Amino acid sequence: MKPKTHIQLDIFQPERVHEHFPLPSTRYQGSKSKLVWWLWDIFRGLTFSTALDGFSGTGVVSYAFKRLGKQVTCNDYLKFNSYIGHALIENFTETLTEEDTAFVLRRDPEYPYESFVTRTFKEIYYTDEENQWLDVVIQNIDRLPFSKRTLAYYALFQACLVKRPFNLFHRKNLYIRFADVQRGFGNKSTWDRPFVEHFINFVREINFLVFDNGRTNKALHSDILNITGSFDLVYLDPPYISAKNIAVDYRDFYHFFEGMVNYRNWQSMIDYRSKHLRLIAKSNPWNDKDLIRATFRNAFDRFRDNMIAVSYRADGIPTVAEIQEDLGMFKKHIHTFTSDQYKYVLSNSVGKEVLVVAE
């Protein structure tokens, strides 16, 4: 039987909001971390008990749902993001002890470590010494029980991001960390800080974020259209396609993490023609300008019996008007909320975030 929660849930009620709980620190492009309080103010005015976050990514919106006391199912088609979901959403009691952390960081003289990252990613993302450290830590994490493994990966992902220029793996650019130039971005002191220090700091963070909201929450790794079950609210925040037909491909931006959680098979997943050794491309209708509108319609049809909320950018493909029109095929009441102007990462443009809610 699930133990009684130790959290005083009353402090997380809508009227006692922002200052009362932390959010996961995230540096992922496309994260809703800077918009979560705007979304919170909308969601707390809706009536629902169960929620599906179909493209959970960093887990920040699912985490807000969990703090609202909802029963949350978070899902992402990327395996590494599903690990984040397990650590933050499904998990309610497990944390990493000092012994767990020491085990992850210690090289076991009896264990036959592979050196895949060291051999493969030389001078691409991290130094030779850092790559050697990653090989050991990844393989140690994989020896942990699954519930602790996802927590350790959360800490490792965050540690890797803070040491990356632009917080991405979109190009071979290790040289930026060491170039003797005037910098208009980045934090060299953070880049130069040892991996161990970052990892331990993020272990503390994930341990602090773990809580029990008294509900049975789940983390999935699936195509959104294959998810079964019924939910009061289905929240959709798919990859964004700009008006210039440029798609956001999170699998490409964070291929290094997807490789990490598939360490034993990573070699067979890589596109060796690319300089930055990304993964072999996979077709995804959510990244295809010619298919995305029909894919939205399929999702709306699949969840026609649930309240649907769609996060998108005002200048995206499909347009907000098209999303509203297609939701109107299945829903009678449609409400549209527009954020204040928001500056997107790695973009010079200022856009608006839109949430379309259909009941």
N, C-alpha and C positions, 0 to 999 in steps of 0.2 A: 504493500500500500504506500502511496506517495506521502511523505511526511508533511506535517502541517507547516505552512510557510512561516518563515521568521521575519518576513517583511511586513511592516505596518502599512497596509495598502492605502489607508486613508490619505497619506501624504502624497499619493500619486494621483489623486482624483483631479479632474480638469480644473477645478477652481484653485488648485494649489500646484501650479505648473512649473515654469521654466527652471527656477532656481533649485528645485528639489531632486533632480536626478541628472547624472552626467550622461553624455553620449559617447559612443565609441569614437576615438580620434581616427579619422580616415583621411587619406591623401589620394584616394582614387578619383580619377576623372569621372564625372557623371554622378558622383555621390550627392545625395540629397541632404548632406549634413548642414549646409548653409541655409537650406529651405525647410528643414524639418519642423521648426517652430511655426512657420506659416502653415504647413500641412497639418500640424497638431491642432491649430485653432479651428481648422475646417473639420477634421475628423472627430474631434470631441463633440461637435454639434450634430453628428450623425448617429442614428440608432443601429447598433450592430453588436453582436457578441462574439462572432467568429470572423476571422479575416484570413484571406490568402494574399500574400505578397508574391506575385508571380515572377518578378524579376528582382529578387531581393538584393543582389549585388553586395554592397558593404553591410547590409543588415540594419542600417540606421532607422529606416521607416518601420521595419518589423519590430525593432527594439522599442520604438515609440508606442506601437500597438501593444506590445507586451507590457509596457509601463502603464498603459491605459487599462490594464486588466483584461484584455481580450485574449481569447484562445487563438493563437497565431500559427499558421502554416506558412513558412517561407520557402521559396523555391528559386533555384538558379540553374541554368543549363551548364554553367562552368562548375567543375568539381571543387575547385579551391574556394569559390564563393559559398558552396553548400557547406563546406567545413566551417566557414565563418558563421553561417546560420546555425549550425549545430552548437558551436561554442557559445554564441550569444542568446539564441532563442530556445532551442530544444533543451539545452543544458540548464539545470536549475540549482544544482548543488556542487558539482565537481569544480575543483580549482587545482592549480599546480602548487605543490608543496616545495619547500626548499630542496628536499631530496629529489623530486621530479626534475627540478631545474638543474640541479647539479648533475643528474644522470644525462640530461640532454647535452650539457656543455662539456662533459668529460669524454675524452677519447678512450675507448675501451681497448686495452692492449690485446684482448682475446678475440675481438670482433674483426671479421674480414671486410673492412671497408672498401667500397668502390670509390673511384676518384673521377666520376663522370663530369661533374661541374668543372673541376680543375683542368681536365683534359680538353673539354669541349668549348668552354667560354673564356678562354684566356684573352685578356685585354679587351673584353667586350663590355662587361658591366661592372666587374669588381676586380680587385688586385688578386694576384696569385695566392697570397696569404689568406685573403677573404674567401676566395673560392675553396681553398682547402678546408677552411672553417665550415663553410656551408655544406660541403660533402659529409663531414662528420655529423653535424647537427641534424641535417635532414634524415640521415639514416638512424640516428638515435631517436628522433621523434617518431619514426615509423615503428619503432620497437615498443612504444607506449601503448597502453589500452586506448581504444578509439576515442573515448570521451576526453581523455587527457591529451591525446594526439591533436585534436582539433584546436584546443586551447593553445598548445605550443605552436601550432602553425599560425594561428592568429598573431602571436607575438613575433614570429619570424617574418611573416609578410610585412608587418608594420616596420620592423627593423630594416628590412630590405628597401622599403620605399623611402625611408628618410635618408638613405645613403645614395639615392639615385637622383641625378639631375632631372628635373621635371616630374619626378615620382613615376616614371614610365620606363618601359623596356621596348620603346618603339624604334630605337636606332643604336648603333654601336657608338657610344660617346663617353667612355670612361675618361678620356683625356680631359674633359671639361672639369673634372674634379681637381686636376693638377695644373691646369693652364695658368700661367702668370699673366692674368688680364684683369682689367677692371670689371667687376661683376654687377649686373643689374638685377640678378635673381639668385636664388639658392642661398645656402647657408654652409659655407665651407667648414666651419667648426663642427657642424652636425655630420657632414660627410666624413670628416676625419676621425670622428669619435669611434672607438672600437665597437664591432658588432656585439660583443658580449654585453657592453653597457646598455646599448639600445634594447637588446633582447630582454634583459632583466627588467628594464623599465616597463616594457610592454607586457611582461608577465604580471607585473603588479597591476597594470591597467586592466587586463582581462579578468584577473581575480576579483578586482573591485566591481566590475560590471556584472558579474554573475549574481542573479537573484531568482527567486521563485515567486511568480505572480499567482500561484494557486491554480493554474490551468495547465492542461497537457498540451504543450506546443511541439511542433514538428519542423524539421528541416529536410527538404527534398532536393534531389538532383535529377531534374526531369525537363522534358519539353512541356511547356505550359499547357498545350492542348491535350496532353496525355494524362493530366492530373484528374483523378476521380474524387468524388465527394462533393458536398454542398457547403457553401460558405455564405454568411450574411453579406460580406463585403469582399469583392475581388479588386485588388489594387494592381494596376498595370503600369509599369515604368520601363518600357522596352528601350532598346538602343535607338538613338536619335539619328535621323537622316536630315541633313540641312537642306535649305532651299537650293543650294548649289550641288545637290546630289552627292554630298560627301557623308558617308556613313561612319558612325562610331563603332569600331570593332574592338570590344573589350577583350576578346580572346587574343587578339594581336597585341594590344597594349600591355597585357599582363600574362603573356604566354609563359614567362619564366615561372610564375606561380603555378600555372596549370601543369607545367613540367615537373615541378617539385613534388606535387601530390601524386604524380605518376612516375616516380623516380626510376623504378625498374624498367619501365617501358619508354622512358623519355627519349632515348636514342632513336627509336623507330617513329617518333612523332614529329621530328624536326624537319623543316624545309632547309636543306643544306645549301640551297642556291642563294638564300638570303644572307646578307652580311651580318645581321644581328641574330641569326639562327632562330627565327620565329617558328611556330608550329605549322605543319602542312595545313593549308587553308581548308575550311569546311564551309559548305553552303549553308546560309542562314537566311530564311525569308525576311527576318526582321532587319537585316542589313541590306536588303535588295529593294531599290526604289520602285521597281516594277511589280514587286510582290507584296510589299508591306501593307498596302491598303486592304488587299484581300485577306492578308493574314490577320489584321486587326478585326475584320468582319468575322472571320472564323472564330476568333477568341470571344467576340461579343455574342455570337451564336452559342458557343459552348457554355457561356456563363449567363445566358439570357434570364435565368431564374434568380440571379443574384444581383445585388446592387454592385455597380461597376464604377470604379474611379480610375481615370486615365491621366497620368502625368506626361506632359509633353511640352515642347517649346513652341512658342507662338509662331515661329518662322519655319516650322518643320514640314516634312513630307511624311504622311499626308497633312493637309492643313487642318487647323482646328475646326473649321467649318465642315470639312469632310468627315472628321471624327464625330462631330455632333450629328451630322446627317446619317452616318452609318449606325451610330447608337440608336438613333430614332427609329430604325427598322425593328428594334427589339424592346425599346423602352419608351414610356410615355413622358416621363419627367426628366429633363436634362438641365443641370445647373453648371455654369462655368465660372471658375474663379481664376483671376490673373494676379500674379505676384507683382511686386514692385520691380523696377529694372534690376537686372542681375548680371554681373560680369562672370563669364564662363572661363574656366581654366584653359590656358593656351589659346585664347581667342581674343582678338582685339575688339570684337563686337559686343554690344550690350543688348541682351534679349530679355524676353519675359517668359517666365514659366507659367504654364496653364494647367489647371486641374479641372477635368470635366467629370462630373458625377452624374450617373444615370440611375434612376430608380423606376 
